[in-house]
Amino acid sequence: MTDQFARKAEAWSARFSEPVSELVKRYTASVGFDRRLAMADIEGSLAHAAMLQSVGLLSAAELDAIRSGMQQIRGEIERGEFAWSIDLEDVHLNIEKRLTELVGDAGKRLHTARSRNDQVATDIRLWLRGTIDDIVAALGALQRALLDTAEGHAETILPGFTHLQVAQPVTFGHHLLAYVEMFARDAERMLDCRRRVNRLPLGAAALAGTSYPIDREQVARALGFDELCENSLDAVSDRDFAIEFCAAAALIMTHVSRLSEELVLWMSPRVGFIDLADRFCTGSSIMPQKKNPDVPELARGKSGRVNGHLVALLTLMKGQPLAYNKDNQEDKEPLFDTADTVLETLRIFADMTGGIAVRADRMRQAAAEGFSTATDLADYLVRKGLPFRDAHEAVARAVRTASDRGVDLAELSLDELRGFSPLIEADVAESLTLEGSVASRKHRGGTAPEQVRAQIARHRERLQDPGAA
């Protein structure tokens, strides 16, 4: 082992008179979780090395040696052959030590003009940028699955609810499009967050920059960063980009949780609007008749987990003075788990929602039982010239009568309806049908089947654009 790593490879070992205790070593080590940054670390190091060579701080032979060594390290990691060591604390020192073993002094020179502070900030941004791209793609797949189901049910009547009470009839396709809109905004937020993630911290060194003649723009171009972090203190010390990502992720999971709640309710035998494929459900250890919607239930629970990670990162950052502090080692586990949870959830939901079995008869029956066309009757009277508040009162009396008799408004005779307002005529029948109600909402954004299909077409066109959310 080289002298640099002789005392358990601590990069700062010459400063201290005794080694770090085993307990402290375990407590402070991050290699158990930050090793997933390895490929980003290699990518960033190669760009840094190329820049060092271009400004005369590395020779061409040293750059070639670093590239060759990194290629071997990459292969070892991909094959699961890399020997990770807790003695080396983190992913950066593990890779640097192995590189030095392979290429000697060239490996020692790689850390010129950088610090682990700007190195880790760069690695996280590189990793997170790719993760955001994966999440945006997963959001697109979920939207397409919802669109496919919505298209097949553009005319399927569903009771629309407010306060979980039957309000007005909508179509099931229209209802699903509400979630398409939510997930589209989630993708927009992720892409907007990506802009702030995609700024290069490398070159900030520990906190003050470096006295070496570095070319940060060259590194940014090589790594695909759009901009530089302009202040060296800020570049290494803030994790607001990770917090912003977790906030956007928490909103995704909030929307998933709302959809999950509806799937759970709709699948209940007391409602019976849908059924989920067996592969997304489990049974009971004691009750053989049970089919439990475990996937949406668990997703609903995981939303709390992601929300907790957001709060953890906000709390982590709020009390830190400038610049870098060891506290920031705690940013990775909540960030990694947030990304994993969101990605896995979106992928399974795209599969699950694309296979929802719809029980249209139960949906229509529920819409017919809740006086869901009462507002249509009021609108009918307004079109006949009655002020809306008077129309509202007349229809409320009609609903009370129908409720007392256990019938729907459409089952009241024309003479009975005229008792509530002489303006009611035979043409009222169309306003009291479920199909007539939804068909009348034919403005953009309305629940009319023709508008649902138009909305679906617009969403499909948007999702075909590679740059769209």
VEXMI-538564 format. One line per 10 residues: number of its first residue (from 0); their letters; for each residue x, y, z of C-alpha. Coordinates in nm, 3 decimals. Layout:
NUM) A) X,Y,Z  ...
This chain:
0) MTDQFARKAE) 0.000,0.000,0.000  0.127,0.347,-0.078  0.237,0.585,0.198  -0.072,0.796,0.144  -0.293,0.510,0.253  -0.054,0.338,0.500  -0.245,0.435,0.815  -0.578,0.288,0.714  -0.577,0.522,0.416  -0.698,0.834,0.595
10) AWSARFSEPV) -0.623,1.124,0.363  -0.553,1.349,0.662  -0.358,1.092,0.873  -0.033,1.291,0.902  -0.212,1.558,1.104  -0.316,1.321,1.386  -0.126,1.138,1.658  -0.364,0.844,1.692  -0.592,0.656,1.454  -0.967,0.700,1.439
20) SELVKRYTAS) -1.141,0.455,1.671  -1.333,0.167,1.517  -1.657,0.302,1.663  -1.604,0.647,1.512  -1.499,0.488,1.186  -1.828,0.298,1.162  -2.024,0.603,1.273  -1.872,0.838,1.016  -1.835,0.604,0.719  -2.067,0.656,0.425
30) VGFDRRLAMA) -1.936,0.402,0.177  -2.219,0.166,0.267  -2.464,0.393,0.087  -2.270,0.646,-0.118  -2.106,0.376,-0.331  -2.401,0.416,-0.563  -2.235,0.742,-0.671  -1.938,0.548,-0.806  -2.013,0.590,-1.176  -2.081,0.961,-1.128
40) DIEGSLAHAA) -1.756,0.988,-0.933  -1.562,0.822,-1.215  -1.729,1.040,-1.477  -1.653,1.357,-1.284  -1.294,1.251,-1.216  -1.227,1.180,-1.582  -1.355,1.523,-1.683  -1.146,1.682,-1.408  -0.837,1.489,-1.519  -0.883,1.595,-1.883
50) MLQSVGLLSA) -0.905,1.957,-1.769  -0.591,1.923,-1.553  -0.402,1.791,-1.854  -0.527,2.072,-2.079  -0.402,2.340,-1.836  -0.066,2.167,-1.784  -0.122,2.013,-1.441  -0.113,1.656,-1.572  0.096,1.506,-1.848  -0.062,1.325,-2.140
60) AELDAIRSGM) 0.084,0.998,-2.010  -0.067,1.057,-1.665  -0.407,1.129,-1.818  -0.387,0.808,-2.021  -0.296,0.615,-1.707  -0.591,0.765,-1.514  -0.828,0.680,-1.797  -0.700,0.324,-1.815  -0.722,0.280,-1.440  -1.072,0.422,-1.422
70) QQIRGEIERG) -1.184,0.189,-1.699  -1.061,-0.107,-1.497  -1.227,0.024,-1.180  -1.555,0.073,-1.366  -1.543,-0.287,-1.482  -1.466,-0.414,-1.133  -1.762,-0.226,-0.991  -1.999,-0.341,-1.264  -1.894,-0.703,-1.214  -1.922,-0.679,-0.835
80) EFAWSIDLED) -1.549,-0.741,-0.790  -1.454,-0.406,-0.638  -1.331,-0.435,-0.277  -1.514,-0.163,-0.085  -1.353,-0.073,0.247  -1.504,0.103,0.545  -1.150,0.207,0.638  -1.158,0.438,0.337  -1.478,0.603,0.461  -1.650,0.693,0.135
90) VHLNIEKRLT) -1.683,0.617,-0.234  -1.430,0.886,-0.330  -1.139,0.757,-0.124  -1.217,0.398,-0.218  -1.189,0.479,-0.587  -0.885,0.703,-0.541  -0.702,0.435,-0.343  -0.772,0.169,-0.604  -0.665,0.406,-0.883  -0.339,0.475,-0.703
100) ELVGDAGKRL) -0.280,0.102,-0.667  -0.329,0.061,-1.040  -0.145,0.364,-1.183  0.078,0.497,-0.905  0.160,0.867,-0.885  -0.085,0.962,-1.159  -0.363,0.852,-0.924  -0.222,1.073,-0.650  -0.221,1.374,-0.883  -0.590,1.341,-0.971
110) HTARSRNDQV) -0.703,1.527,-0.659  -0.510,1.839,-0.760  -0.733,2.151,-0.762  -1.033,1.984,-0.604  -1.166,1.878,-0.264  -1.403,1.607,-0.159  -1.642,1.893,-0.085  -1.683,1.998,-0.447  -1.630,1.641,-0.564  -1.928,1.500,-0.373
120) ATDIRLWLRG) -2.146,1.797,-0.467  -2.069,1.725,-0.831  -2.130,1.352,-0.796  -2.469,1.405,-0.635  -2.575,1.647,-0.908  -2.464,1.408,-1.181  -2.648,1.118,-1.022  -2.959,1.323,-0.948  -2.974,1.461,-1.301  -2.998,1.110,-1.440
130) TIDDIVAALG) -3.248,1.010,-1.174  -3.472,1.303,-1.266  -3.463,1.192,-1.628  -3.572,0.843,-1.520  -3.856,0.984,-1.309  -3.980,1.207,-1.591  -3.984,0.904,-1.821  -4.175,0.703,-1.559  -4.426,0.985,-1.520  -4.476,0.980,-1.896
140) ALQRALLDTA) -4.540,0.604,-1.893  -4.796,0.642,-1.614  -4.973,0.922,-1.801  -4.993,0.705,-2.114  -5.139,0.416,-1.916  -5.403,0.649,-1.770  -5.479,0.788,-2.116  -5.530,0.439,-2.256  -5.783,0.356,-1.985  -5.948,0.697,-2.012
150) EGHAETILPG) -5.992,0.658,-2.387  -6.177,0.332,-2.338  -6.411,0.498,-2.091  -6.473,0.840,-2.240  -6.849,0.774,-2.214  -6.861,0.559,-1.899  -7.074,0.737,-1.640  -6.921,0.783,-1.294  -7.061,0.979,-1.002  -6.849,1.284,-0.931
160) FTHLQVAQPV) -6.809,1.357,-0.562  -6.754,1.653,-0.336  -6.722,1.585,0.037  -6.748,1.218,-0.068  -7.115,1.285,-0.146  -7.257,1.233,-0.495  -7.237,1.570,-0.669  -7.268,1.556,-1.049  -7.216,1.287,-1.309  -6.885,1.279,-1.491
170) TFGHHLLAYV) -6.723,1.018,-1.710  -6.461,0.779,-1.581  -6.231,0.893,-1.859  -6.266,1.253,-1.746  -6.191,1.152,-1.388  -5.868,0.978,-1.489  -5.761,1.279,-1.692  -5.748,1.477,-1.368  -5.458,1.256,-1.261  -5.294,1.293,-1.600
180) EMFARDAERM) -5.294,1.669,-1.540  -5.142,1.622,-1.193  -4.866,1.395,-1.315  -4.796,1.627,-1.607  -4.736,1.912,-1.362  -4.517,1.680,-1.156  -4.302,1.618,-1.463  -4.283,1.993,-1.528  -4.164,2.049,-1.172  -3.900,1.779,-1.208
190) LDCRRRVNRL) -3.770,1.929,-1.531  -3.762,2.273,-1.375  -3.573,2.133,-1.076  -3.329,1.970,-1.318  -3.225,2.312,-1.444  -3.097,2.405,-1.099  -2.944,2.064,-1.040  -2.748,2.092,-1.364  -2.493,2.345,-1.241  -2.130,2.248,-1.186
200) PLGAAALAGT) -1.980,2.286,-0.834  -1.640,2.137,-0.927  -1.373,2.404,-0.902  -1.502,2.540,-0.573  -1.254,2.305,-0.400  -1.299,2.302,-0.022  -1.476,2.638,-0.001  -1.264,2.920,-0.147  -1.184,2.797,-0.496  -0.830,2.706,-0.600
210) SYPIDREQVA) -0.511,2.888,-0.693  -0.449,2.652,-0.985  -0.533,2.778,-1.338  -0.837,2.555,-1.385  -1.093,2.572,-1.665  -1.433,2.512,-1.507  -1.616,2.576,-1.833  -1.432,2.290,-1.998  -1.538,2.052,-1.721  -1.896,2.176,-1.742
220) RALGFDELCE) -1.908,2.111,-2.115  -1.756,1.766,-2.075  -2.010,1.666,-1.811  -2.311,1.827,-1.978  -2.373,2.093,-1.715  -2.565,2.396,-1.836  -2.413,2.645,-1.592  -2.152,2.686,-1.319  -2.215,2.738,-0.951  -2.088,3.095,-0.934
230) NSLDAVSDRD) -1.995,3.119,-0.564  -1.750,2.868,-0.421  -1.895,2.883,-0.069  -2.246,2.820,-0.193  -2.134,2.549,-0.435  -2.006,2.315,-0.164  -2.238,2.396,0.125  -2.599,2.408,0.010  -2.822,2.117,-0.076  -3.125,2.317,-0.181
240) FAIEFCAAAA) -3.126,2.137,-0.517  -3.173,1.806,-0.332  -3.441,1.959,-0.110  -3.620,2.093,-0.417  -3.608,1.747,-0.572  -3.754,1.593,-0.257  -4.029,1.855,-0.252  -4.122,1.773,-0.611  -4.105,1.403,-0.525  -4.333,1.456,-0.226
250) LIMTHVSRLS) -4.590,1.615,-0.456  -4.568,1.317,-0.691  -4.632,1.082,-0.401  -4.918,1.302,-0.279  -5.086,1.262,-0.616  -5.013,0.889,-0.616  -5.162,0.868,-0.267  -5.483,1.040,-0.377  -5.518,0.800,-0.667  -5.441,0.511,-0.433
260) EELVLWMSPR) -5.716,0.618,-0.193  -5.968,0.617,-0.476  -5.854,0.279,-0.603  -5.892,0.134,-0.255  -6.240,0.284,-0.217  -6.352,0.186,-0.565  -6.235,-0.172,-0.517  -6.424,-0.217,-0.191  -6.722,-0.453,-0.240  -6.943,-0.183,-0.088
270) VGFIDLADRF) -6.855,0.037,-0.388  -6.740,-0.211,-0.650  -6.650,0.034,-0.926  -6.330,-0.143,-1.031  -6.117,-0.449,-0.984  -5.739,-0.469,-0.983  -5.546,-0.752,-1.141  -5.459,-1.029,-0.897  -5.085,-0.967,-0.931  -5.125,-0.635,-0.750
280) CTGSSIMPQK) -5.325,-0.779,-0.461  -5.284,-1.027,-0.177  -5.513,-1.246,0.028  -5.563,-1.295,0.398  -5.392,-1.552,0.619  -5.724,-1.628,0.786  -6.006,-1.503,0.562  -6.004,-1.694,0.231  -6.248,-1.459,0.057  -6.024,-1.151,0.085
290) KNPDVPELAR) -5.856,-0.972,-0.205  -5.664,-0.681,-0.060  -5.541,-0.387,-0.273  -5.194,-0.397,-0.122  -5.011,-0.195,-0.388  -5.223,0.122,-0.362  -5.236,0.086,0.016  -4.860,0.060,0.040  -4.810,0.349,-0.202  -5.042,0.557,0.014
300) GKSGRVNGHL) -4.820,0.473,0.310  -4.496,0.541,0.126  -4.609,0.897,0.058  -4.556,0.963,0.430  -4.206,0.820,0.404  -4.115,1.055,0.119  -4.269,1.351,0.302  -4.053,1.260,0.600  -3.738,1.267,0.388  -3.823,1.619,0.273
310) VALLTLMKGQ) -3.861,1.737,0.632  -3.538,1.559,0.726  -3.339,1.746,0.459  -3.495,2.079,0.549  -3.404,2.020,0.911  -3.054,1.905,0.814  -2.982,2.228,0.630  -3.154,2.489,0.845  -2.888,2.529,1.115  -2.567,2.500,0.915
320) PLAYNKDNQE) -2.325,2.792,0.891  -2.117,2.832,0.576  -1.943,2.641,0.431  -1.934,2.259,0.425  -2.021,2.065,0.741  -2.019,1.692,0.811  -2.396,1.716,0.861  -2.427,1.703,0.483  -2.323,1.341,0.478  -2.678,1.280,0.601
330) DKEPLFDTAD) -2.826,1.416,0.278  -2.771,1.099,0.077  -2.980,0.830,0.241  -3.307,1.029,0.238  -3.231,1.151,-0.115  -3.154,0.800,-0.243  -3.457,0.646,-0.075  -3.684,0.920,-0.207  -3.565,0.857,-0.563  -3.596,0.479,-0.529
340) TVLETLRIFA) -3.942,0.498,-0.375  -4.080,0.736,-0.638  -3.935,0.544,-0.932  -4.056,0.204,-0.811  -4.400,0.343,-0.732  -4.444,0.510,-1.070  -4.334,0.203,-1.260  -4.569,-0.031,-1.077  -4.859,0.215,-1.106  -4.814,0.243,-1.482
350) DMTGGIAVRA) -4.857,-0.134,-1.504  -5.141,-0.149,-1.252  -5.357,0.137,-1.379  -5.326,0.018,-1.736  -5.504,-0.301,-1.633  -5.792,-0.167,-1.424  -6.111,-0.365,-1.481  -6.401,-0.119,-1.484  -6.749,-0.214,-1.364  -6.945,0.044,-1.559
360) DRMRQAAAEG) -7.283,-0.082,-1.441  -7.196,-0.018,-1.076  -7.064,0.328,-1.157  -7.381,0.421,-1.345  -7.605,0.282,-1.075  -7.427,0.490,-0.810  -7.459,0.805,-1.021  -7.831,0.740,-1.065  -7.889,0.699,-0.693  -7.751,1.029,-0.571
370) FSTATDLADY) -7.967,1.294,-0.743  -7.658,1.381,-0.944  -7.859,1.568,-1.209  -8.012,1.813,-0.960  -7.781,2.091,-1.078  -7.884,2.019,-1.437  -8.248,2.074,-1.340  -8.155,2.406,-1.177  -7.962,2.508,-1.490  -8.266,2.413,-1.699
380) LVRKGLPFRD) -8.484,2.649,-1.496  -8.228,2.929,-1.526  -8.234,2.889,-1.904  -8.613,2.926,-1.880  -8.567,3.262,-1.710  -8.576,3.179,-1.336  -8.305,3.342,-1.120  -8.051,3.082,-1.007  -8.124,3.115,-0.635  -8.495,3.060,-0.700
390) AHEAVARAVR) -8.411,2.765,-0.924  -8.186,2.622,-0.652  -8.469,2.641,-0.400  -8.723,2.482,-0.635  -8.491,2.191,-0.712  -8.403,2.144,-0.345  -8.778,2.094,-0.272  -8.800,1.848,-0.561  -8.503,1.652,-0.428  -8.657,1.635,-0.081
400) TASDRGVDLA) -8.980,1.500,-0.226  -8.801,1.242,-0.440  -8.585,1.140,-0.143  -8.890,1.092,0.079  -9.045,0.870,-0.186  -8.724,0.678,-0.252  -8.708,0.766,-0.623  -8.478,0.967,-0.849  -8.568,1.307,-0.994  -8.610,1.149,-1.336
410) ELSLDELRGF) -8.879,0.921,-1.190  -9.103,1.211,-1.086  -9.384,1.277,-1.331  -9.398,1.594,-1.537  -9.699,1.714,-1.337  -9.508,1.654,-1.013  -9.210,1.849,-1.141  -9.430,2.135,-1.257  -9.552,2.160,-0.900  -9.211,2.293,-0.810
420) SPLIEADVAE) -9.197,2.535,-1.104  -9.449,2.604,-1.380  -9.154,2.669,-1.614  -9.081,2.297,-1.635  -9.192,2.144,-1.964  -9.162,1.808,-2.139  -8.814,1.891,-2.267  -8.685,1.865,-1.908  -8.635,1.490,-1.954  -8.307,1.534,-2.140
430) SLTLEGSVAS) -8.163,1.744,-1.858  -8.242,1.472,-1.605  -8.055,1.190,-1.781  -7.699,1.106,-1.686  -7.589,1.102,-2.048  -7.754,1.436,-2.116  -7.583,1.586,-1.813  -7.231,1.488,-1.913  -7.290,1.569,-2.281  -7.391,1.924,-2.192
440) RKHRGGTAPE) -7.047,1.997,-2.041  -6.890,2.031,-2.383  -6.657,2.323,-2.326  -6.280,2.271,-2.315  -6.197,2.094,-1.990  -6.552,1.965,-1.945  -6.664,1.607,-1.896  -6.851,1.566,-2.227  -6.720,1.258,-2.410  -6.620,1.467,-2.712
450) QVRAQIARHR) -6.412,1.691,-2.486  -6.258,1.393,-2.305  -6.140,1.256,-2.639  -6.008,1.597,-2.739  -5.817,1.623,-2.409  -5.670,1.277,-2.462  -5.552,1.376,-2.809  -5.384,1.690,-2.673  -5.209,1.491,-2.399  -5.088,1.229,-2.645
460) ERLQDPGAA) -4.946,1.498,-2.871  -4.771,1.660,-2.574  -4.618,1.330,-2.466  -4.481,1.268,-2.815  -4.263,1.576,-2.782  -3.924,1.462,-2.643  -3.888,1.786,-2.451  -4.238,1.780,-2.302  -4.332,1.686,-1.951
